[in-house]
Amino acid sequence: MTPVKTPEPVRAKPDAISVEAVEPAREAAIEEAGAARIGEHLGYLVEGERLVTHYFASTHPGYRGWRWAVTVTRASRAKNVTIDEVVMLPGDDAIVAPEWVPWSERVQPGDLRPGDLFPTLPDDPRLEPGFTDTGAPDEVLAVVEELGLGRERVLSQDGREEAAERWYAGDFGPGSAIAQAVPYKCHSCGYWIRLNDSLGQAFGACANEMAPGEGRVVAYDYGCGAHSDVVIDLPDQPSTEHAFDTTGYDELAMPSPESSGESADEVRDEVEESDAVQAEVEASGEPPSDDDVEEDDTEVEVVEDDSEVEVVEEQSEQD
């Protein structure tokens, strides 16, 4: 029979009759749980003077590591023990529920969902009474409202320090991996908006949608690759000259002078003007050289019929 260790030893001497009362304790456990649920005797623990608790293993498959505790006691000068209580207690290897934590400590940041209400404690050290309506003149109340003090409670000094420490050590502080990887800092960025509060000495808001801190409070010495001073020097691309197709042509159906209301002379003038423009374009696109071939004289003849005006170019023989 092995005594069970206790973190706080009891000075009372073990009562021999109570220590030897293993079978009466087992019978009490069987009466409580049934013979199939009671295992071997694990030991005893002296709880006090003539007060001993006997432990038996639990064979229930859902209570591995648990044990049955049967406390027996004996009156002075009595020869028999009395059963005090029979309970099941967890052992060192027992699966037990986690220690109960109050809801105010159990709720963590990010647990609040749409429709949830998280009440504020009346003695929250992060808050202090604000400046409310006390019959002050309108000029004073206007200044109070401008400073943001016209609220029932405002952030206390402890609340400011706690927020500053949390922000500075968070993902948007100087110790983050992205801030350590770039030489640019937020205090010199054009997208950084400094807070108007006293916290503005070290914090501001990011207004760059391409930055990871967009719409968040970032430290003045935080930084990222989307800094406003990041400029890439691109080489100037040469502009290409216009290309003209001088080898092909398009067939255009031209209306007759009768249908368009124009005379043959007007049509001839328009054709001659178009040819002159085309010749000028070709001359500017092809630089002259010593091997240039002498251009042929070209004359334009306008032939009229009932359906269309046909422009015929006849090449004269070379002189």
C-alpha positions as CSV (number, residue, x, y, z in Angstrom):
1,M,0.0,0.0,0.0
2,T,1.6,3.3,-1.2
3,P,0.7,6.6,0.4
4,V,-0.3,9.3,-2.1
5,K,1.9,12.3,-2.1
6,T,0.3,15.6,-1.1
7,P,1.7,19.1,-1.8
8,E,1.0,20.2,1.8
9,P,1.9,17.4,4.2
10,V,-0.4,16.9,7.2
11,R,1.3,16.7,10.6
12,A,-1.3,14.2,11.9
13,K,-0.1,10.7,12.4
14,P,-1.7,8.0,10.2
15,D,-4.4,6.2,12.0
16,A,-3.7,2.5,11.6
17,I,-7.4,1.4,11.6
18,S,-8.3,4.0,8.9
19,V,-5.3,3.1,6.8
20,E,-6.2,-0.6,6.9
21,A,-9.8,0.0,6.0
22,V,-9.3,-0.6,2.2
23,E,-12.1,-3.2,1.8
24,P,-14.7,-1.0,3.5
25,A,-13.7,1.9,1.2
26,R,-13.8,-0.4,-1.9
27,E,-17.3,-1.6,-1.0
28,A,-18.4,2.0,-0.7
29,A,-17.0,2.8,-4.1
30,I,-18.6,-0.2,-5.7
31,E,-22.0,0.8,-4.2
32,E,-21.6,4.2,-5.8
33,A,-20.3,3.3,-9.3
34,G,-20.5,-0.5,-9.7
35,A,-17.9,-3.2,-9.5
36,A,-17.0,-2.9,-13.2
37,R,-15.9,0.7,-12.7
38,I,-13.6,0.2,-9.7
39,G,-10.0,-0.7,-10.3
40,E,-7.0,-1.4,-8.2
41,H,-6.2,0.4,-5.0
42,L,-3.7,3.3,-5.7
43,G,-2.9,4.4,-2.2
44,Y,-4.1,6.6,0.6
45,L,-3.7,10.2,1.8
46,V,-3.8,11.3,5.4
47,E,-6.2,14.3,5.5
48,G,-6.1,14.8,9.3
49,E,-6.4,13.1,12.7
50,R,-8.1,9.7,12.1
51,L,-9.1,10.9,8.6
52,V,-7.8,9.0,5.6
53,T,-8.7,9.1,1.9
54,H,-8.3,5.9,-0.2
55,Y,-7.8,6.1,-3.9
56,F,-9.0,3.5,-6.5
57,A,-8.4,3.5,-10.3
58,S,-11.3,4.2,-12.6
59,T,-11.8,1.6,-15.3
60,H,-14.5,3.7,-17.1
61,P,-13.3,4.2,-20.8
62,G,-14.4,7.8,-20.7
63,Y,-12.5,8.7,-17.5
64,R,-9.0,7.5,-18.1
65,G,-6.6,9.0,-15.6
66,W,-9.4,9.6,-13.1
67,R,-9.6,7.9,-9.7
68,W,-12.2,7.2,-7.1
69,A,-11.6,8.9,-3.7
70,V,-13.2,7.3,-0.6
71,T,-12.7,9.2,2.6
72,V,-13.0,7.3,5.9
73,T,-12.9,8.5,9.5
74,R,-12.9,7.0,12.9
75,A,-14.3,8.4,16.2
76,S,-12.1,8.4,19.2
77,R,-11.8,4.9,20.8
78,A,-14.0,3.4,18.1
79,K,-12.8,0.2,16.4
80,N,-14.7,0.6,13.1
81,V,-14.4,3.4,10.4
82,T,-17.2,5.5,9.0
83,I,-17.5,6.3,5.3
84,D,-17.3,10.1,5.0
85,E,-17.7,10.7,1.2
86,V,-17.2,9.0,-2.2
87,V,-16.1,11.1,-5.2
88,M,-14.3,10.9,-8.5
89,L,-11.2,13.1,-8.9
90,P,-8.9,13.7,-11.8
91,G,-5.4,12.4,-11.7
92,D,-2.2,13.7,-13.3
93,D,-3.0,12.2,-16.7
94,A,-6.7,12.9,-16.6
95,I,-8.4,15.0,-19.4
96,V,-10.1,17.9,-17.7
97,A,-11.7,21.1,-18.9
98,P,-9.5,24.2,-19.0
99,E,-9.5,26.5,-16.0
100,W,-12.4,28.8,-16.0
101,V,-11.7,32.4,-17.2
102,P,-14.0,35.3,-16.7
103,W,-15.6,36.6,-20.0
104,S,-13.9,40.0,-19.6
105,E,-10.6,38.2,-19.8
106,R,-11.7,35.5,-22.3
107,V,-12.7,37.9,-25.1
108,Q,-9.7,38.7,-27.3
109,P,-9.1,41.3,-30.0
110,G,-10.9,40.3,-33.2
111,D,-13.7,38.4,-31.4
112,L,-16.2,41.2,-31.8
113,R,-18.6,40.6,-34.7
114,P,-21.4,42.6,-36.3
115,G,-24.2,43.0,-33.9
116,D,-22.1,42.3,-30.8
117,L,-21.8,44.7,-27.9
118,F,-18.7,44.9,-25.7
119,P,-19.5,46.8,-22.5
120,T,-16.8,49.1,-21.0
121,L,-16.0,48.7,-17.3
122,P,-16.9,51.7,-15.3
123,D,-13.4,51.8,-13.7
124,D,-11.5,51.2,-17.0
125,P,-8.0,52.7,-16.3
126,R,-7.7,53.6,-20.0
127,L,-10.5,56.2,-19.7
128,E,-11.1,59.3,-17.7
129,P,-14.0,61.8,-17.4
130,G,-14.2,64.3,-20.2
131,F,-15.3,67.9,-20.3
132,T,-19.1,68.0,-20.5
133,D,-21.6,70.8,-20.5
134,T,-21.1,72.7,-17.3
135,G,-22.7,76.0,-18.2
136,A,-19.5,77.4,-19.8
137,P,-19.8,80.1,-22.5
138,D,-20.3,79.2,-26.1
139,E,-16.8,80.3,-27.0
140,V,-15.3,77.9,-24.4
141,L,-17.6,75.0,-25.6
142,A,-16.6,75.6,-29.2
143,V,-12.9,75.2,-28.2
144,V,-13.7,72.1,-26.2
145,E,-15.5,70.5,-29.1
146,E,-12.7,71.4,-31.4
147,L,-10.2,69.7,-29.1
148,G,-12.4,66.6,-28.9
149,L,-13.1,66.9,-25.2
150,G,-16.9,67.2,-25.4
151,R,-17.4,63.5,-24.5
152,E,-18.4,61.8,-21.4
153,R,-15.1,59.9,-21.2
154,V,-11.8,60.4,-23.0
155,L,-8.6,58.5,-23.3
156,S,-6.5,58.8,-20.2
157,Q,-2.7,59.0,-20.0
158,D,-2.5,55.3,-19.2
159,G,-4.7,54.6,-22.2
160,R,-2.4,56.7,-24.5
161,E,0.7,55.0,-23.3
162,E,-0.8,51.6,-23.6
163,A,-1.9,52.3,-27.2
164,A,1.4,53.8,-28.1
165,E,3.3,50.8,-26.9
166,R,0.9,48.4,-28.6
167,W,1.1,50.3,-32.0
168,Y,4.9,50.7,-31.8
169,A,5.5,47.0,-31.2
170,G,2.9,45.9,-33.7
171,D,3.0,45.1,-37.4
172,F,3.2,48.7,-38.4
173,G,6.1,49.7,-36.1
174,P,9.8,50.0,-36.9
175,G,10.5,46.5,-35.8
176,S,8.4,44.8,-38.4
177,A,10.1,42.8,-41.2
178,I,8.9,45.1,-44.0
179,A,10.1,48.2,-42.2
180,Q,13.5,46.7,-41.7
181,A,13.8,45.8,-45.4
182,V,13.6,49.4,-46.9
183,P,15.5,52.6,-46.2
184,Y,12.4,54.8,-46.5
185,K,10.5,56.0,-43.4
186,C,7.0,57.2,-43.0
187,H,7.8,60.6,-41.5
188,S,9.2,61.7,-44.9
189,C,6.4,60.2,-47.0
190,G,3.9,62.4,-48.7
191,Y,1.1,59.8,-48.0
192,W,1.7,60.0,-44.2
193,I,-0.9,62.0,-42.3
194,R,0.2,63.0,-38.8
195,L,-2.3,62.6,-36.0
196,N,-3.5,65.8,-34.4
197,D,-3.5,64.4,-30.9
198,S,-0.4,64.2,-28.8
199,L,0.1,60.7,-30.2
200,G,0.9,62.6,-33.5
201,Q,4.5,63.0,-32.2
202,A,5.1,59.3,-33.1
203,F,2.1,58.1,-35.2
204,G,0.1,59.0,-38.2
205,A,-2.2,57.4,-40.8
206,C,-1.2,56.0,-44.1
207,A,-3.2,57.2,-47.2
208,N,-1.5,55.2,-49.9
209,E,-3.8,52.4,-51.2
210,M,-0.8,50.5,-52.5
211,A,0.9,50.3,-49.1
212,P,0.3,47.6,-46.5
213,G,-0.5,50.2,-43.9
214,E,-3.3,51.9,-45.9
215,G,-6.0,53.3,-43.6
216,R,-4.0,52.2,-40.5
217,V,-2.1,53.9,-37.7
218,V,1.6,53.6,-38.5
219,A,4.7,54.7,-36.6
220,Y,6.7,57.7,-37.8
221,D,9.8,55.4,-38.3
222,Y,7.8,52.6,-40.0
223,G,8.5,52.3,-43.7
224,C,7.6,50.3,-46.8
225,G,8.4,50.1,-50.5
226,A,5.4,52.3,-51.4
227,H,7.1,55.5,-50.2
228,S,6.4,58.7,-52.2
229,D,10.1,59.2,-52.8
230,V,10.6,55.9,-54.6
231,V,11.2,57.0,-58.2
232,I,12.5,54.8,-61.1
233,D,14.5,56.5,-63.8
234,L,13.2,55.2,-67.1
235,P,15.2,55.7,-70.3
236,D,13.7,58.0,-72.9
237,Q,12.3,55.9,-75.7
238,P,13.0,57.3,-79.2
239,S,10.0,58.4,-81.1
240,T,9.4,56.6,-84.4
241,E,8.9,58.5,-87.6
242,H,5.7,58.2,-89.6
243,A,5.8,55.5,-92.3
244,F,4.0,56.1,-95.6
245,D,3.0,53.3,-98.0
246,T,4.1,54.5,-101.4
247,T,3.8,51.1,-103.2
248,G,0.2,50.3,-102.8
249,Y,-3.0,52.1,-103.8
250,D,-6.7,52.1,-102.9
251,E,-9.5,52.1,-105.5
252,L,-12.1,54.7,-104.6
253,A,-15.4,55.1,-106.4
254,M,-15.9,58.8,-107.1
255,P,-19.4,60.1,-107.7
256,S,-20.2,61.7,-111.0
257,P,-20.3,65.5,-111.3
258,E,-24.0,65.4,-111.9
259,S,-24.7,63.5,-108.7
260,S,-22.4,65.5,-106.5
261,G,-23.3,68.8,-108.0
262,E,-19.7,69.7,-108.9
263,S,-18.4,70.6,-112.4
264,A,-15.7,68.8,-114.3
265,D,-13.3,71.7,-113.7
266,E,-13.8,71.4,-109.9
267,V,-13.2,67.7,-109.9
268,R,-10.0,68.2,-112.0
269,D,-8.7,70.8,-109.6
270,E,-9.3,68.5,-106.6
271,V,-7.5,65.6,-108.3
272,E,-4.5,67.8,-109.2
273,E,-4.3,69.0,-105.6
274,S,-4.4,65.5,-104.2
275,D,-1.6,64.4,-106.6
276,A,0.5,67.4,-105.6
277,V,0.2,66.5,-101.9
278,Q,1.0,62.9,-102.6
279,A,4.1,63.9,-104.6
280,E,5.3,66.2,-101.8
281,V,4.9,63.4,-99.2
282,E,6.9,61.0,-101.3
283,A,9.6,63.6,-101.9
284,S,10.0,64.3,-98.2
285,G,10.0,60.5,-97.3
286,E,12.7,59.6,-99.8
287,P,16.0,61.7,-99.5
288,P,17.6,62.5,-102.8
289,S,20.7,60.7,-104.0
290,D,23.0,60.6,-107.0
291,D,21.3,57.5,-108.4
292,D,17.9,59.1,-108.5
293,V,16.1,58.4,-111.7
294,E,14.6,61.3,-113.5
295,E,10.9,61.5,-112.8
296,D,8.6,61.0,-115.8
297,D,6.1,63.7,-116.8
298,T,2.6,62.7,-115.9
299,E,-0.5,64.3,-117.2
300,V,-4.0,63.8,-115.9
301,E,-6.9,63.2,-118.1
302,V,-10.5,63.3,-116.9
303,V,-12.9,61.1,-118.7
304,E,-16.6,61.5,-118.1
305,D,-19.3,59.0,-118.7
306,D,-22.8,58.4,-117.3
307,S,-21.8,56.4,-114.2
308,E,-18.5,57.6,-112.8
309,V,-15.4,59.8,-113.3
310,E,-12.3,57.8,-114.1
311,V,-8.9,59.2,-113.5
312,V,-6.5,57.9,-116.1
313,E,-2.8,58.5,-115.8
314,E,-0.8,58.2,-118.9
315,Q,2.8,58.2,-118.9
316,S,4.5,60.1,-121.6
317,E,7.5,58.9,-123.4
318,Q,10.8,59.9,-122.0
319,D,12.5,62.8,-123.8
